[in-house]
């Protein structure tokens, strides 16, 4: 009897909690959570976490600049110059997050809101972004390994070689992550 009870505790007590842990995925956005198309690496703990975004998809003829940066920023002449037929948007992001509440769960979905702050750089034109916002980790399926991360925020952008060229705009991003 004791061995049966011990075995059942060992088997069922250590079910992994995929609401926390290391994550990897892809994202699309114009925020400090994700600038352009990034490979997104991150970690989520009980009360906080972080994300790092690395360049992912080369985009032809400057498409990324036209989509990522709002029309108010075009006044700083960020229109691309063709680079041998393609323009690789080298964007890097880093953000930290704070989870103010615990995970809310039902049978197939769990979610947890967060506040984030971070920075991003667009190396092609030395555009620096700093921003804050809100988002959510939405874990799908019974295993909770698949995670969607929508976020909304506010960004301050400036060009590195024109320090007085500053613009503020709303931002959004969406990531699809896999939790380990």
N, C-alpha and C positions, 0 to 999 in steps of 0.2 A: 504494500500500500504506500509506504513512504517513498519507494523508488518510482512508483507511478506518479505520485504528486510532484516529486522532484523533477522528473523528466518533463512533465507538462509545464512546469514553471520555467524550466530552461528553454523549452521550445517556443513558448508563446510570449514570454516576458521580453525577449530581445527582438521583437519585430522592429525593423528599422524605421526611423522617423524621417521621411523624405521631405518634411517641411523645412528641415535644417540640413546643412551639408554643402558640399562643393557642387558647383553647377557649371555647365558649359552649354553654349547655344549661339544663336545668331539673332541680330536685331536690326531694326530700321528706325531712324528717327532724326530729329534735329535738336537734341538736348544733350546735357552733360551725362546722361545715362547711356546714350547711344547717338553718335554723330555720323550720319550716313548709314552705310551698311558695315557693321562690325561683327567680328567674332567676340562673343561676350563670355568672360570668365568671372566667376564670383563665388562668394561664400555667404551663407546665411546662418546665423546663430540664433539663440533664443531671443536676444534683445537687439541685435544689430548685425551688420554685414558690410560687404564691399563688392564692387564690380570694377572690372577693367575691360576696356574695349580696344580691340586691335583691328587694323585695316583688313578688309575682306574682299570686296568685289571691285575690280577695275571698271570704270564707267566711261564710255566713249564721249568725246567732244564736250566735256565739261558739264554734262547733265547733272552731276552731283551738286555743283555750286548753285545752279539755277533752282534746284529743288530744295536744298538744305537751308539756304540763307534767305530770309524774307526780302521782299521788294524794297523795304526801307534801307536795307544794307547794300543794295546794288549801287547806291549813290557813291560808295567808296570804290567803285570800279573793280569789282571782283570777277568780272566776266572773264572766262578762261581763254588762254591762248592755246591753240592745239599743240600737243606734244607728240609728234610723230603718229598721229591718228588716234591716240587714246590719252585719257587723263586719269591717273590713278589717285583717287582721293585719300591721301594719307591722313587719316583721322585717328586720334588716340583719345580715350576717355578714362577717367577714374572718378569713382563716386563712393561715398560712404552712406549708409542708411541706418535708420533707427526704427525699430518696430515698437510702436507705443501700446499695442495690445496683443493678446495671444491669438492663436489660430482659431478661426471660426470654421466649423466643419459641418458637413452633412454626409450623406452616404457616398457620393461620387466626387464631390468637389470640396476643397478647403481653400480658404483665402485669408490673407493677412495684409492689412494696409501698412505702408511705411512712409516715412519722410526721408528725403535724400538731399544731399548737397555734393557738388563736385565741380570738376573742370574738364575741359576738352580743348584740343588743339587741332587745327586744320593746317597741316604743314605746307600745303601748296601755296597759300597766301599768308601764312603766319597769323591766322585768325585765332584768337584766344577766346574761350567761352568760360564763364563762371555762372553757375545757376543752382537753384533750389526747386523743390517740387514735392509732389505726392505720387504714390504709385501703389501697386498691390501685387503680391505673389498669389497667383491663382493656380492651385495644383489640381490637375484633372486626372481622371481615371482612379481606379481603386488603389493602385500602388502609390499614387501621389508623386511619381517621378517626373511626369510632364508638367512643366510650369510655364504659364504665360505671365508676362510682366508688362502691363500697360502703365504708362506714367505721363503726367502732365506737369509742366513747370514754367518757370520764368528764367530767362537767360540774359546775361549781359555779354555782348560780343565787342571785341576791339581788334584792330589790326596791329600786329606787333611793330611794324615799321611806321605806323601812323598812330602814335599813342593817344591822340585826341579824337580819333574816329571811333565813337562809341555808339552802340545801338542796343536797345532792349526789345525783346520779343518773347511771345509765348512759345512753348516748346512741347513736343510730344514724342513718345517712342513706344515701340512694341517689341518685346523680345520673346522668343520661344527657347526655353531652356530645358535641359535634362539634368536631373539631380542625382548625385551619386551618394 
